[in-house]
Amino acid sequence: MSPILLSIILIPILEIYLFIKIGSQIGAFNTILLIFITAVIGVYYAKYEGLNTVRSGFLQIIKNEVPAYEIISGAAIAFAAILLIIPGFATDFLGFLLIFPITRKLFFGNISNKFKKKETKKNN
């Protein structure tokens, strides 16, 4: 089974489970309110970080450098904003992880290492 199909099946199940567990602890109204608050805060912070990434990308271009990190970072921020808009605690957690620069750098490091390994295998 492909990872994407598995994610499409498992993420809603996980979100429903978390809604029930957290809702039973803090109440239905507070759970819904928390989902809206995290979405608003997350989208605002995604916009802020996105503008910083665009600014940094333009500085790289002005220096005649390829803004590789900024491109990956921008894609990660866009994906994070989508995750934050989707109602749920697990998607919010993943979205916030992608918004913070420290975890984005880890994400970028993993992706660049995978591409380097693939490129090395092609050349050999």
Short mmCIF file of the C-alpha atoms (twelve columns), coordinates in Angstrom:
data_MODEL
# 
_entry.id   MODEL 
# 
loop_
_atom_site.group_PDB 
_atom_site.id 
_atom_site.type_symbol 
_atom_site.label_atom_id 
_atom_site.label_alt_id 
_atom_site.label_comp_id 
_atom_site.label_asym_id 
_atom_site.label_seq_id 
_atom_site.Cartn_x 
_atom_site.Cartn_y 
_atom_site.Cartn_z 
_atom_site.pdbx_PDB_model_num 
ATOM 1   C CA . MET A 1   0.000   0.000  0.000   1 
ATOM 2   C CA . SER A 2   1.388   3.397  -0.938  1 
ATOM 3   C CA . PRO A 3   2.288   5.844  1.844   1 
ATOM 4   C CA . ILE A 4   -0.084  8.486  0.463   1 
ATOM 5   C CA . LEU A 5   -3.064  6.133  0.455   1 
ATOM 6   C CA . LEU A 6   -2.169  4.934  3.928   1 
ATOM 7   C CA . SER A 7   -1.995  8.558  5.126   1 
ATOM 8   C CA . ILE A 8   -5.390  9.342  3.610   1 
ATOM 9   C CA . ILE A 9   -6.866  6.457  5.592   1 
ATOM 10  C CA . LEU A 10  -4.991  6.811  8.890   1 
ATOM 11  C CA . ILE A 11  -4.945  10.592 9.410   1 
ATOM 12  C CA . PRO A 12  -8.755  10.994 9.653   1 
ATOM 13  C CA . ILE A 13  -8.923  8.006  12.018  1 
ATOM 14  C CA . LEU A 14  -6.227  9.563  14.209  1 
ATOM 15  C CA . GLU A 15  -7.953  12.966 14.127  1 
ATOM 16  C CA . ILE A 16  -11.321 11.495 15.142  1 
ATOM 17  C CA . TYR A 17  -9.656  9.610  17.990  1 
ATOM 18  C CA . LEU A 18  -7.921  12.792 19.191  1 
ATOM 19  C CA . PHE A 19  -11.145 14.826 18.905  1 
ATOM 20  C CA . ILE A 20  -12.944 12.298 21.098  1 
ATOM 21  C CA . LYS A 21  -10.139 12.042 23.673  1 
ATOM 22  C CA . ILE A 22  -9.476  15.770 23.953  1 
ATOM 23  C CA . GLY A 23  -13.185 16.634 23.734  1 
ATOM 24  C CA . SER A 24  -13.952 14.315 26.637  1 
ATOM 25  C CA . GLN A 25  -11.285 16.071 28.711  1 
ATOM 26  C CA . ILE A 26  -11.951 19.737 27.954  1 
ATOM 27  C CA . GLY A 27  -15.468 19.677 26.490  1 
ATOM 28  C CA . ALA A 28  -16.844 19.975 22.971  1 
ATOM 29  C CA . PHE A 29  -17.032 23.785 22.879  1 
ATOM 30  C CA . ASN A 30  -13.462 24.210 24.131  1 
ATOM 31  C CA . THR A 31  -12.222 21.608 21.642  1 
ATOM 32  C CA . ILE A 32  -13.824 23.432 18.715  1 
ATOM 33  C CA . LEU A 33  -12.566 26.770 20.021  1 
ATOM 34  C CA . LEU A 34  -9.043  25.360 20.334  1 
ATOM 35  C CA . ILE A 35  -9.140  24.120 16.735  1 
ATOM 36  C CA . PHE A 36  -10.160 27.575 15.479  1 
ATOM 37  C CA . ILE A 37  -7.561  29.347 17.616  1 
ATOM 38  C CA . THR A 38  -4.723  27.106 16.416  1 
ATOM 39  C CA . ALA A 39  -5.838  27.609 12.808  1 
ATOM 40  C CA . VAL A 40  -5.870  31.413 13.130  1 
ATOM 41  C CA . ILE A 41  -2.535  31.578 14.971  1 
ATOM 42  C CA . GLY A 42  -0.967  29.089 12.589  1 
ATOM 43  C CA . VAL A 43  -2.076  30.852 9.427   1 
ATOM 44  C CA . TYR A 44  -0.886  34.214 10.804  1 
ATOM 45  C CA . TYR A 45  2.504   32.759 11.707  1 
ATOM 46  C CA . ALA A 46  2.709   30.971 8.332   1 
ATOM 47  C CA . LYS A 47  2.133   34.319 6.614   1 
ATOM 48  C CA . TYR A 48  4.831   35.954 8.747   1 
ATOM 49  C CA . GLU A 49  7.367   33.184 8.096   1 
ATOM 50  C CA . GLY A 50  6.416   33.079 4.421   1 
ATOM 51  C CA . LEU A 51  7.187   36.772 4.017   1 
ATOM 52  C CA . ASN A 52  10.534  36.280 5.777   1 
ATOM 53  C CA . THR A 53  11.332  33.431 3.394   1 
ATOM 54  C CA . VAL A 54  10.440  35.539 0.343   1 
ATOM 55  C CA . ARG A 55  12.618  38.376 1.645   1 
ATOM 56  C CA . SER A 56  15.507  35.982 2.231   1 
ATOM 57  C CA . GLY A 57  15.039  34.486 -1.233  1 
ATOM 58  C CA . PHE A 58  15.261  37.902 -2.872  1 
ATOM 59  C CA . LEU A 59  18.457  38.634 -0.944  1 
ATOM 60  C CA . GLN A 60  19.928  35.365 -2.251  1 
ATOM 61  C CA . ILE A 61  18.965  36.320 -5.814  1 
ATOM 62  C CA . ILE A 62  20.509  39.782 -5.413  1 
ATOM 63  C CA . LYS A 63  23.752  38.067 -4.334  1 
ATOM 64  C CA . ASN A 64  23.527  35.903 -7.502  1 
ATOM 65  C CA . GLU A 65  23.031  32.762 -5.423  1 
ATOM 66  C CA . VAL A 66  20.426  30.060 -5.930  1 
ATOM 67  C CA . PRO A 67  17.789  30.311 -3.164  1 
ATOM 68  C CA . ALA A 68  17.450  26.524 -2.770  1 
ATOM 69  C CA . TYR A 69  16.693  26.599 0.949   1 
ATOM 70  C CA . GLU A 70  14.175  29.385 0.476   1 
ATOM 71  C CA . ILE A 71  12.338  27.437 -2.235  1 
ATOM 72  C CA . ILE A 72  12.051  24.317 -0.062  1 
ATOM 73  C CA . SER A 73  11.219  26.464 2.955   1 
ATOM 74  C CA . GLY A 74  8.461   28.256 1.062   1 
ATOM 75  C CA . ALA A 75  6.954   24.947 -0.019  1 
ATOM 76  C CA . ALA A 76  7.121   23.667 3.568   1 
ATOM 77  C CA . ILE A 77  5.401   26.820 4.854   1 
ATOM 78  C CA . ALA A 78  2.641   26.508 2.241   1 
ATOM 79  C CA . PHE A 79  2.108   22.855 3.181   1 
ATOM 80  C CA . ALA A 80  2.119   23.841 6.872   1 
ATOM 81  C CA . ALA A 81  -0.581  26.454 6.244   1 
ATOM 82  C CA . ILE A 82  -2.731  23.804 4.548   1 
ATOM 83  C CA . LEU A 83  -2.222  21.451 7.493   1 
ATOM 84  C CA . LEU A 84  -3.175  24.217 9.936   1 
ATOM 85  C CA . ILE A 85  -6.372  25.023 8.058   1 
ATOM 86  C CA . ILE A 86  -7.453  21.361 8.107   1 
ATOM 87  C CA . PRO A 87  -9.281  20.823 11.421  1 
ATOM 88  C CA . GLY A 88  -7.467  18.445 13.718  1 
ATOM 89  C CA . PHE A 89  -4.813  18.199 16.375  1 
ATOM 90  C CA . ALA A 90  -2.347  15.927 14.563  1 
ATOM 91  C CA . THR A 91  -2.392  18.069 11.411  1 
ATOM 92  C CA . ASP A 92  -1.977  21.214 13.535  1 
ATOM 93  C CA . PHE A 93  1.020   19.652 15.271  1 
ATOM 94  C CA . LEU A 94  2.657   18.757 11.943  1 
ATOM 95  C CA . GLY A 95  1.818   22.196 10.562  1 
ATOM 96  C CA . PHE A 96  3.426   23.980 13.495  1 
ATOM 97  C CA . LEU A 97  6.520   21.783 13.165  1 
ATOM 98  C CA . LEU A 98  6.903   22.847 9.541   1 
ATOM 99  C CA . ILE A 99  6.421   26.524 10.331  1 
ATOM 100 C CA . PHE A 100 9.245   26.801 12.849  1 
ATOM 101 C CA . PRO A 101 12.612  27.517 11.169  1 
ATOM 102 C CA . ILE A 102 14.528  24.953 13.246  1 
ATOM 103 C CA . THR A 103 12.365  22.027 12.179  1 
ATOM 104 C CA . ARG A 104 12.262  23.335 8.602   1 
ATOM 105 C CA . LYS A 105 16.077  23.185 8.516   1 
ATOM 106 C CA . LEU A 106 15.941  19.572 9.687   1 
ATOM 107 C CA . PHE A 107 13.362  18.878 6.979   1 
ATOM 108 C CA . PHE A 108 15.558  20.582 4.368   1 
ATOM 109 C CA . GLY A 109 18.594  18.597 5.535   1 
ATOM 110 C CA . ASN A 110 16.730  15.306 5.159   1 
ATOM 111 C CA . ILE A 111 15.465  16.173 1.687   1 
ATOM 112 C CA . SER A 112 18.856  17.383 0.451   1 
ATOM 113 C CA . ASN A 113 20.537  14.220 1.793   1 
ATOM 114 C CA . LYS A 114 18.011  12.042 -0.057  1 
ATOM 115 C CA . PHE A 115 18.629  13.911 -3.312  1 
ATOM 116 C CA . LYS A 116 22.401  13.635 -2.854  1 
ATOM 117 C CA . LYS A 117 22.121  9.879  -2.291  1 
ATOM 118 C CA . LYS A 118 19.953  9.471  -5.408  1 
ATOM 119 C CA . GLU A 119 22.385  11.557 -7.450  1 
ATOM 120 C CA . THR A 120 25.333  9.497  -6.198  1 
ATOM 121 C CA . LYS A 121 23.561  6.260  -7.164  1 
ATOM 122 C CA . LYS A 122 22.822  7.624  -10.657 1 
ATOM 123 C CA . ASN A 123 26.459  8.604  -11.208 1 
ATOM 124 C CA . ASN A 124 27.805  5.198  -10.128 1 
# 
